[in-house]
Amino acid sequence: MKKLLNTMYVTTEGANLRKDGENIVAEIDGTERSRVPLHMVSSVVVFGAIFVTPPLMAALASAGITLTFLDRNGRFQARLEGPVSGNVLLRRAQYRVSDQSKDIVRSFLIGKISNQRAVLRRALRDYGSDYSIQERDRLETVTNRLGYIIRRVEYSDSTIDLLRGSEGEAAALYFSVFDYLIRSPDKTMRWTGRSRRPPRDRVNAILSFLYTLLTHDCRSALESIGLDPAVGFLHRDRPGRPSLALDLMEELRPVLADRLALSLINRRQLCSKDFISQDGGAVLMTDDCRRTVLIAWQDRKRAEKQHAFLDEKVPFGLVPYIQAQMLARHIRGDIDAYPPWFWK
């Protein structure tokens, strides 16, 4: 089993990262603030204007540690990595099946919609008595409708475009009741609908940030297995887009990202003061807010859950790696189908 290593996040603009022996040293205003051994790190992610010395870049590349640059709001800018370790035979097989991937798309969607449904069912279980009759009825209606869509995806001989349509229908239903899952009394922490680039409210700002982190982990997992993260099945190919990483994250984000965002809000770890509203309508996270989310994200990745296919407990942080491994095994023909990851 692959060892779960840490991702090092650097959020303080003006920080300096350098190599000292076999360590990564973070300095602010010439004062050392952190020292992390290279062998304990799987990747380094920096936000905003942070200086990384060339010797450290070389050391990271040599050790197979990816260095990712994001802007201060979490938008991807660049990625530095060493020699590509992709398995050429596996990638050839991936390219061959990429245009005939209906079964893989179906598995991704069954996992995603099942996990969306599980999130709603957990809310009904935990907060059912707090809901009004109308809210409870609406949640039950949506969970039942999602169950129908799962069966339709699983048993119908739909084209990939029709499967994508089912995914869009399920997402619209799921997010139509997402505000019911927010139990915080803070009226500024409400959900009014999905908005991106830029996010238009505080909940969207949290979700977009978590989705960026999850995409990074999925891309790293695919590359470690030898798959090409740019050639997807559910998401159409587009220059510069890690389509397969976006495919892989679909079944994971209801649990790893959405539920974490809800927990941070409902436990009142995040509130209105943690965000900045700009004149154009964009809502940005403060530095303290990002740090709070990153700490919670790392803690979440260490939590364990039973993996139905492997029949053993694994940390959430290893799930992208395991699912990438399952996808590679299916593409090679070692297993008959790609087994989705289910949260129950």
C-alpha beads as a LAMMPS data file, in Angstrom:
LAMMPS data file: protein, C-alpha beads

344 atoms
343 bonds

1 atom types
1 bond types

-500.0 500.0 xlo xhi
-500.0 500.0 ylo yhi
-500.0 500.0 zlo zhi

Masses

1 110.0

Atoms # bond

1 1 1 0.000 0.000 0.000
2 1 1 1.263 3.444 -0.887
3 1 1 2.224 5.538 2.137
4 1 1 0.157 8.655 2.757
5 1 1 2.606 11.563 2.717
6 1 1 1.940 15.217 3.445
7 1 1 1.272 17.977 0.972
8 1 1 3.118 21.123 2.020
9 1 1 0.971 24.255 1.533
10 1 1 2.598 27.698 1.688
11 1 1 0.106 30.572 1.875
12 1 1 2.075 33.538 3.269
13 1 1 2.989 35.856 0.408
14 1 1 6.586 37.000 0.502
15 1 1 7.771 33.712 1.992
16 1 1 11.002 32.162 0.752
17 1 1 11.440 28.406 0.223
18 1 1 14.949 27.008 0.040
19 1 1 16.810 23.705 0.305
20 1 1 18.974 22.944 3.318
21 1 1 20.457 19.471 3.144
22 1 1 17.501 17.120 2.679
23 1 1 14.994 19.604 4.066
24 1 1 12.614 22.226 2.740
25 1 1 13.025 25.416 4.748
26 1 1 10.369 28.143 4.754
27 1 1 11.504 31.626 5.763
28 1 1 9.597 34.871 6.262
29 1 1 11.590 38.110 6.482
30 1 1 14.779 36.082 6.869
31 1 1 13.450 34.103 9.853
32 1 1 13.004 30.347 9.581
33 1 1 9.375 29.402 10.203
34 1 1 9.256 25.764 9.131
35 1 1 11.562 22.883 8.228
36 1 1 10.204 19.733 6.558
37 1 1 12.234 16.677 5.441
38 1 1 11.901 15.988 1.717
39 1 1 11.083 12.325 2.288
40 1 1 7.965 13.295 4.263
41 1 1 6.445 15.335 1.410
42 1 1 4.526 14.161 -1.648
43 1 1 3.971 17.608 -3.176
44 1 1 4.391 21.329 -2.504
45 1 1 1.647 23.850 -3.287
46 1 1 2.326 27.585 -3.046
47 1 1 -0.229 30.398 -3.143
48 1 1 0.596 33.821 -4.538
49 1 1 3.945 35.603 -4.579
50 1 1 6.299 33.092 -2.947
51 1 1 9.944 32.705 -3.930
52 1 1 11.300 29.188 -4.504
53 1 1 15.057 28.856 -4.977
54 1 1 16.411 27.001 -8.045
55 1 1 18.303 24.421 -5.891
56 1 1 15.040 23.527 -4.155
57 1 1 13.220 23.247 -7.488
58 1 1 15.912 20.863 -8.725
59 1 1 15.746 18.798 -5.534
60 1 1 11.956 18.516 -5.722
61 1 1 12.078 17.441 -9.371
62 1 1 14.793 14.892 -8.654
63 1 1 12.810 13.422 -5.745
64 1 1 9.609 13.197 -7.790
65 1 1 7.902 15.866 -5.660
66 1 1 5.555 18.072 -7.667
67 1 1 5.664 21.839 -7.153
68 1 1 2.395 23.588 -8.013
69 1 1 1.911 27.358 -8.247
70 1 1 -1.563 28.788 -7.563
71 1 1 -2.548 32.421 -7.379
72 1 1 -3.590 33.765 -3.972
73 1 1 -7.209 32.762 -4.662
74 1 1 -6.338 29.183 -5.523
75 1 1 -6.440 29.358 -9.323
76 1 1 -3.900 27.145 -11.090
77 1 1 -0.912 28.916 -12.662
78 1 1 1.905 26.431 -13.266
79 1 1 3.296 23.055 -12.286
80 1 1 6.895 21.862 -12.039
81 1 1 7.752 18.178 -12.059
82 1 1 10.622 15.881 -12.921
83 1 1 10.826 13.363 -15.766
84 1 1 7.436 11.917 -16.708
85 1 1 7.160 8.412 -15.280
86 1 1 4.116 7.405 -17.322
87 1 1 3.885 3.834 -18.538
88 1 1 3.838 4.163 -22.328
89 1 1 1.901 0.916 -22.801
90 1 1 -0.724 1.963 -20.255
91 1 1 -1.067 5.376 -21.887
92 1 1 -1.448 3.802 -25.329
93 1 1 -4.258 1.664 -23.944
94 1 1 -5.812 4.737 -22.331
95 1 1 -5.780 6.613 -25.643
96 1 1 -7.360 3.657 -27.455
97 1 1 -10.333 3.428 -25.108
98 1 1 -10.773 7.166 -24.513
99 1 1 -13.320 7.523 -27.346
100 1 1 -15.162 4.317 -26.438
101 1 1 -15.434 4.792 -22.716
102 1 1 -19.145 4.488 -22.009
103 1 1 -18.687 1.877 -19.270
104 1 1 -16.037 3.986 -17.506
105 1 1 -18.227 7.103 -17.731
106 1 1 -21.126 5.087 -16.319
107 1 1 -19.015 3.978 -13.351
108 1 1 -17.841 7.518 -12.613
109 1 1 -21.436 8.760 -12.641
110 1 1 -22.806 5.938 -10.505
111 1 1 -20.144 6.737 -7.902
112 1 1 -20.739 10.478 -8.031
113 1 1 -24.553 10.416 -7.899
114 1 1 -24.576 7.690 -5.228
115 1 1 -22.297 9.798 -3.045
116 1 1 -24.388 12.926 -3.637
117 1 1 -27.436 10.936 -2.575
118 1 1 -25.574 9.637 0.494
119 1 1 -24.739 13.211 1.556
120 1 1 -28.429 14.167 1.390
121 1 1 -29.537 11.023 3.201
122 1 1 -27.006 11.739 5.972
123 1 1 -28.502 15.233 6.357
124 1 1 -31.988 13.753 6.636
125 1 1 -30.734 11.357 9.283
126 1 1 -28.851 13.988 11.294
127 1 1 -31.205 16.965 10.973
128 1 1 -34.511 15.425 9.927
129 1 1 -36.401 16.607 13.007
130 1 1 -35.157 20.193 12.464
131 1 1 -36.574 20.482 8.959
132 1 1 -40.015 21.785 8.116
133 1 1 -42.398 19.362 6.446
134 1 1 -41.804 21.108 3.114
135 1 1 -38.003 20.921 3.447
136 1 1 -38.069 17.270 4.456
137 1 1 -40.408 16.412 1.594
138 1 1 -38.164 18.235 -0.867
139 1 1 -35.043 16.448 0.352
140 1 1 -36.777 13.079 0.162
141 1 1 -38.056 13.860 -3.328
142 1 1 -34.558 14.750 -4.514
143 1 1 -32.956 11.650 -2.951
144 1 1 -35.600 9.470 -4.608
145 1 1 -35.033 11.201 -7.946
146 1 1 -31.285 10.684 -7.632
147 1 1 -31.940 6.997 -6.987
148 1 1 -33.933 6.848 -10.221
149 1 1 -31.121 8.557 -12.154
150 1 1 -28.594 6.055 -10.760
151 1 1 -30.727 3.163 -12.029
152 1 1 -31.158 4.844 -15.399
153 1 1 -27.418 5.374 -15.741
154 1 1 -26.648 1.824 -14.630
155 1 1 -29.124 -0.096 -16.784
156 1 1 -29.888 2.002 -19.866
157 1 1 -27.813 1.765 -23.030
158 1 1 -27.321 5.526 -23.222
159 1 1 -24.732 7.325 -25.324
160 1 1 -21.961 9.219 -23.570
161 1 1 -23.733 12.498 -24.327
162 1 1 -26.939 11.212 -22.700
163 1 1 -24.917 10.040 -19.699
164 1 1 -23.462 13.540 -19.431
165 1 1 -27.015 14.851 -19.502
166 1 1 -27.930 12.593 -16.588
167 1 1 -24.932 13.931 -14.671
168 1 1 -26.104 17.495 -15.262
169 1 1 -29.636 16.640 -14.143
170 1 1 -28.351 15.006 -10.951
171 1 1 -26.071 17.962 -10.180
172 1 1 -28.930 20.444 -10.618
173 1 1 -31.127 18.431 -8.229
174 1 1 -28.362 18.024 -5.650
175 1 1 -27.429 21.691 -5.572
176 1 1 -31.095 22.758 -5.558
177 1 1 -31.303 21.537 -1.943
178 1 1 -27.713 22.221 -0.893
179 1 1 -28.779 25.208 1.204
180 1 1 -30.874 22.846 3.372
181 1 1 -27.616 21.210 4.497
182 1 1 -26.262 24.472 5.924
183 1 1 -27.257 24.703 9.594
184 1 1 -25.276 27.804 10.582
185 1 1 -27.378 30.778 11.762
186 1 1 -25.006 33.142 9.935
187 1 1 -27.199 34.574 7.180
188 1 1 -24.192 35.463 5.048
189 1 1 -23.221 31.784 4.789
190 1 1 -26.073 30.751 2.515
191 1 1 -26.205 28.892 -0.789
192 1 1 -27.944 30.460 -3.769
193 1 1 -26.471 28.391 -6.608
194 1 1 -23.149 27.357 -8.108
195 1 1 -20.911 30.193 -9.310
196 1 1 -17.283 30.023 -10.434
197 1 1 -14.513 32.188 -11.863
198 1 1 -15.076 34.084 -9.666
199 1 1 -17.247 32.657 -6.879
200 1 1 -20.084 35.026 -5.999
201 1 1 -20.715 33.977 -2.419
202 1 1 -18.851 32.550 0.551
203 1 1 -19.972 28.938 0.163
204 1 1 -18.900 28.879 -3.485
205 1 1 -15.531 30.332 -2.503
206 1 1 -14.961 27.430 -0.090
207 1 1 -16.126 24.803 -2.585
208 1 1 -14.000 26.177 -5.425
209 1 1 -10.931 26.172 -3.192
210 1 1 -11.539 22.583 -2.043
211 1 1 -12.180 21.426 -5.611
212 1 1 -8.815 22.911 -6.612
213 1 1 -7.083 20.944 -3.845
214 1 1 -8.888 17.739 -4.808
215 1 1 -8.046 18.194 -8.498
216 1 1 -4.383 18.581 -7.561
217 1 1 -4.441 15.324 -5.569
218 1 1 -6.260 13.444 -8.351
219 1 1 -3.813 14.645 -10.976
220 1 1 -0.854 13.611 -8.826
221 1 1 -2.423 10.184 -8.260
222 1 1 -2.963 9.595 -11.983
223 1 1 0.587 10.621 -12.846
224 1 1 2.014 8.363 -10.135
225 1 1 0.172 5.413 -11.694
226 1 1 1.290 6.298 -15.223
227 1 1 -1.981 7.577 -16.701
228 1 1 -2.247 10.786 -18.727
229 1 1 -4.319 13.251 -16.654
230 1 1 -5.189 15.293 -19.762
231 1 1 -7.120 12.533 -21.589
232 1 1 -10.477 12.020 -19.926
233 1 1 -13.652 10.053 -20.475
234 1 1 -16.482 12.045 -18.894
235 1 1 -14.920 15.477 -19.455
236 1 1 -14.102 16.328 -23.046
237 1 1 -10.472 16.958 -23.948
238 1 1 -9.454 20.601 -23.937
239 1 1 -5.947 22.111 -24.138
240 1 1 -4.606 22.819 -20.673
241 1 1 -7.384 20.986 -18.836
242 1 1 -6.618 17.858 -16.739
243 1 1 -9.784 16.110 -17.974
244 1 1 -9.064 12.713 -16.398
245 1 1 -8.262 14.344 -13.036
246 1 1 -11.650 16.074 -13.228
247 1 1 -13.261 12.721 -14.063
248 1 1 -11.651 11.040 -11.085
249 1 1 -12.630 13.759 -8.637
250 1 1 -16.333 13.624 -9.550
251 1 1 -17.147 10.629 -7.363
252 1 1 -14.961 11.971 -4.533
253 1 1 -16.008 15.584 -4.212
254 1 1 -19.458 15.126 -2.574
255 1 1 -17.718 13.495 0.385
256 1 1 -14.182 14.884 0.474
257 1 1 -15.028 18.478 -0.511
258 1 1 -18.757 19.188 -0.089
259 1 1 -19.091 17.581 3.320
260 1 1 -15.912 19.237 4.555
261 1 1 -17.232 22.639 3.462
262 1 1 -20.511 21.967 5.251
263 1 1 -18.690 20.884 8.414
264 1 1 -16.578 24.042 8.482
265 1 1 -19.693 26.192 8.092
266 1 1 -21.975 24.274 10.439
267 1 1 -19.347 24.131 13.178
268 1 1 -18.889 27.891 12.730
269 1 1 -15.190 27.529 11.998
270 1 1 -15.798 29.883 9.079
271 1 1 -18.044 32.939 9.075
272 1 1 -18.547 36.202 7.228
273 1 1 -15.363 37.829 8.579
274 1 1 -13.264 35.181 6.829
275 1 1 -14.123 36.535 3.371
276 1 1 -13.610 39.685 1.319
277 1 1 -16.278 40.952 -1.084
278 1 1 -14.952 42.858 -4.085
279 1 1 -16.716 45.593 -6.036
280 1 1 -17.278 43.349 -9.052
281 1 1 -19.174 40.806 -6.953
282 1 1 -16.367 38.286 -6.435
283 1 1 -15.955 36.815 -2.945
284 1 1 -12.424 35.915 -1.843
285 1 1 -11.067 34.006 1.135
286 1 1 -8.753 35.724 3.606
287 1 1 -5.336 34.240 4.394
288 1 1 -6.602 33.007 7.766
289 1 1 -9.592 31.406 6.059
290 1 1 -7.366 29.503 3.631
291 1 1 -5.199 28.273 6.485
292 1 1 -8.263 27.019 8.372
293 1 1 -9.479 25.138 5.298
294 1 1 -6.033 23.662 4.581
295 1 1 -5.662 22.355 8.138
296 1 1 -9.122 20.790 7.962
297 1 1 -8.296 19.330 4.527
298 1 1 -5.147 17.639 5.819
299 1 1 -7.047 16.270 8.820
300 1 1 -9.785 14.989 6.528
301 1 1 -7.258 13.130 4.396
302 1 1 -6.017 11.236 7.442
303 1 1 -9.499 9.968 8.382
304 1 1 -10.150 6.340 7.392
305 1 1 -13.064 4.640 5.687
306 1 1 -13.766 1.087 4.561
307 1 1 -13.088 0.597 0.858
308 1 1 -15.808 -1.710 -0.444
309 1 1 -13.775 -3.187 -3.300
310 1 1 -10.582 -3.767 -1.307
311 1 1 -12.506 -4.678 1.865
312 1 1 -10.087 -2.774 4.095
313 1 1 -9.869 0.617 5.770
314 1 1 -7.878 3.258 3.917
315 1 1 -7.233 6.961 4.608
316 1 1 -9.291 9.378 2.533
317 1 1 -6.038 10.851 1.249
318 1 1 -5.169 7.566 -0.483
319 1 1 -8.545 7.153 -2.183
320 1 1 -7.528 9.109 -5.345
321 1 1 -4.421 6.907 -5.644
322 1 1 -6.429 3.694 -5.152
323 1 1 -9.090 4.718 -7.667
324 1 1 -6.410 5.679 -10.193
325 1 1 -4.915 2.231 -9.676
326 1 1 -8.321 0.585 -10.242
327 1 1 -8.807 2.609 -13.422
328 1 1 -5.398 1.546 -14.723
329 1 1 -6.164 -2.106 -13.970
330 1 1 -9.408 -1.881 -15.913
331 1 1 -7.761 -0.144 -18.874
332 1 1 -5.122 -2.894 -18.972
333 1 1 -7.855 -5.539 -18.862
334 1 1 -6.928 -6.917 -15.423
335 1 1 -10.445 -6.320 -14.059
336 1 1 -13.732 -6.317 -15.978
337 1 1 -14.969 -2.886 -14.859
338 1 1 -13.848 0.210 -13.002
339 1 1 -15.251 -0.029 -9.444
340 1 1 -16.553 3.337 -8.171
341 1 1 -15.778 4.501 -4.647
342 1 1 -18.883 4.622 -2.473
343 1 1 -19.277 6.507 0.805
344 1 1 -21.838 4.986 3.124

Bonds

1 1 1 2
2 1 2 3
3 1 3 4
4 1 4 5
5 1 5 6
6 1 6 7
7 1 7 8
8 1 8 9
9 1 9 10
10 1 10 11
11 1 11 12
12 1 12 13
13 1 13 14
14 1 14 15
15 1 15 16
16 1 16 17
17 1 17 18
18 1 18 19
19 1 19 20
20 1 20 21
21 1 21 22
22 1 22 23
23 1 23 24
24 1 24 25
25 1 25 26
26 1 26 27
27 1 27 28
28 1 28 29
29 1 29 30
30 1 30 31
31 1 31 32
32 1 32 33
33 1 33 34
34 1 34 35
35 1 35 36
36 1 36 37
37 1 37 38
38 1 38 39
39 1 39 40
40 1 40 41
41 1 41 42
42 1 42 43
43 1 43 44
44 1 44 45
45 1 45 46
46 1 46 47
47 1 47 48
48 1 48 49
49 1 49 50
50 1 50 51
51 1 51 52
52 1 52 53
53 1 53 54
54 1 54 55
55 1 55 56
56 1 56 57
57 1 57 58
58 1 58 59
59 1 59 60
60 1 60 61
61 1 61 62
62 1 62 63
63 1 63 64
64 1 64 65
65 1 65 66
66 1 66 67
67 1 67 68
68 1 68 69
69 1 69 70
70 1 70 71
71 1 71 72
72 1 72 73
73 1 73 74
74 1 74 75
75 1 75 76
76 1 76 77
77 1 77 78
78 1 78 79
79 1 79 80
80 1 80 81
81 1 81 82
82 1 82 83
83 1 83 84
84 1 84 85
85 1 85 86
86 1 86 87
87 1 87 88
88 1 88 89
89 1 89 90
90 1 90 91
91 1 91 92
92 1 92 93
93 1 93 94
94 1 94 95
95 1 95 96
96 1 96 97
97 1 97 98
98 1 98 99
99 1 99 100
100 1 100 101
101 1 101 102
102 1 102 103
103 1 103 104
104 1 104 105
105 1 105 106
106 1 106 107
107 1 107 108
108 1 108 109
109 1 109 110
110 1 110 111
111 1 111 112
112 1 112 113
113 1 113 114
114 1 114 115
115 1 115 116
116 1 116 117
117 1 117 118
118 1 118 119
119 1 119 120
120 1 120 121
121 1 121 122
122 1 122 123
123 1 123 124
124 1 124 125
125 1 125 126
126 1 126 127
127 1 127 128
128 1 128 129
129 1 129 130
130 1 130 131
131 1 131 132
132 1 132 133
133 1 133 134
134 1 134 135
135 1 135 136
136 1 136 137
137 1 137 138
138 1 138 139
139 1 139 140
140 1 140 141
141 1 141 142
142 1 142 143
143 1 143 144
144 1 144 145
145 1 145 146
146 1 146 147
147 1 147 148
148 1 148 149
149 1 149 150
150 1 150 151
151 1 151 152
152 1 152 153
153 1 153 154
154 1 154 155
155 1 155 156
156 1 156 157
157 1 157 158
158 1 158 159
159 1 159 160
160 1 160 161
161 1 161 162
162 1 162 163
163 1 163 164
164 1 164 165
165 1 165 166
166 1 166 167
167 1 167 168
168 1 168 169
169 1 169 170
170 1 170 171
171 1 171 172
172 1 172 173
173 1 173 174
174 1 174 175
175 1 175 176
176 1 176 177
177 1 177 178
178 1 178 179
179 1 179 180
180 1 180 181
181 1 181 182
182 1 182 183
183 1 183 184
184 1 184 185
185 1 185 186
186 1 186 187
187 1 187 188
188 1 188 189
189 1 189 190
190 1 190 191
191 1 191 192
192 1 192 193
193 1 193 194
194 1 194 195
195 1 195 196
196 1 196 197
197 1 197 198
198 1 198 199
199 1 199 200
200 1 200 201
201 1 201 202
202 1 202 203
203 1 203 204
204 1 204 205
205 1 205 206
206 1 206 207
207 1 207 208
208 1 208 209
209 1 209 210
210 1 210 211
211 1 211 212
212 1 212 213
213 1 213 214
214 1 214 215
215 1 215 216
216 1 216 217
217 1 217 218
218 1 218 219
219 1 219 220
220 1 220 221
221 1 221 222
222 1 222 223
223 1 223 224
224 1 224 225
225 1 225 226
226 1 226 227
227 1 227 228
228 1 228 229
229 1 229 230
230 1 230 231
231 1 231 232
232 1 232 233
233 1 233 234
234 1 234 235
235 1 235 236
236 1 236 237
237 1 237 238
238 1 238 239
239 1 239 240
240 1 240 241
241 1 241 242
242 1 242 243
243 1 243 244
244 1 244 245
245 1 245 246
246 1 246 247
247 1 247 248
248 1 248 249
249 1 249 250
250 1 250 251
251 1 251 252
252 1 252 253
253 1 253 254
254 1 254 255
255 1 255 256
256 1 256 257
257 1 257 258
258 1 258 259
259 1 259 260
260 1 260 261
261 1 261 262
262 1 262 263
263 1 263 264
264 1 264 265
265 1 265 266
266 1 266 267
267 1 267 268
268 1 268 269
269 1 269 270
270 1 270 271
271 1 271 272
272 1 272 273
273 1 273 274
274 1 274 275
275 1 275 276
276 1 276 277
277 1 277 278
278 1 278 279
279 1 279 280
280 1 280 281
281 1 281 282
282 1 282 283
283 1 283 284
284 1 284 285
285 1 285 286
286 1 286 287
287 1 287 288
288 1 288 289
289 1 289 290
290 1 290 291
291 1 291 292
292 1 292 293
293 1 293 294
294 1 294 295
295 1 295 296
296 1 296 297
297 1 297 298
298 1 298 299
299 1 299 300
300 1 300 301
301 1 301 302
302 1 302 303
303 1 303 304
304 1 304 305
305 1 305 306
306 1 306 307
307 1 307 308
308 1 308 309
309 1 309 310
310 1 310 311
311 1 311 312
312 1 312 313
313 1 313 314
314 1 314 315
315 1 315 316
316 1 316 317
317 1 317 318
318 1 318 319
319 1 319 320
320 1 320 321
321 1 321 322
322 1 322 323
323 1 323 324
324 1 324 325
325 1 325 326
326 1 326 327
327 1 327 328
328 1 328 329
329 1 329 330
330 1 330 331
331 1 331 332
332 1 332 333
333 1 333 334
334 1 334 335
335 1 335 336
336 1 336 337
337 1 337 338
338 1 338 339
339 1 339 340
340 1 340 341
341 1 341 342
342 1 342 343
343 1 343 344
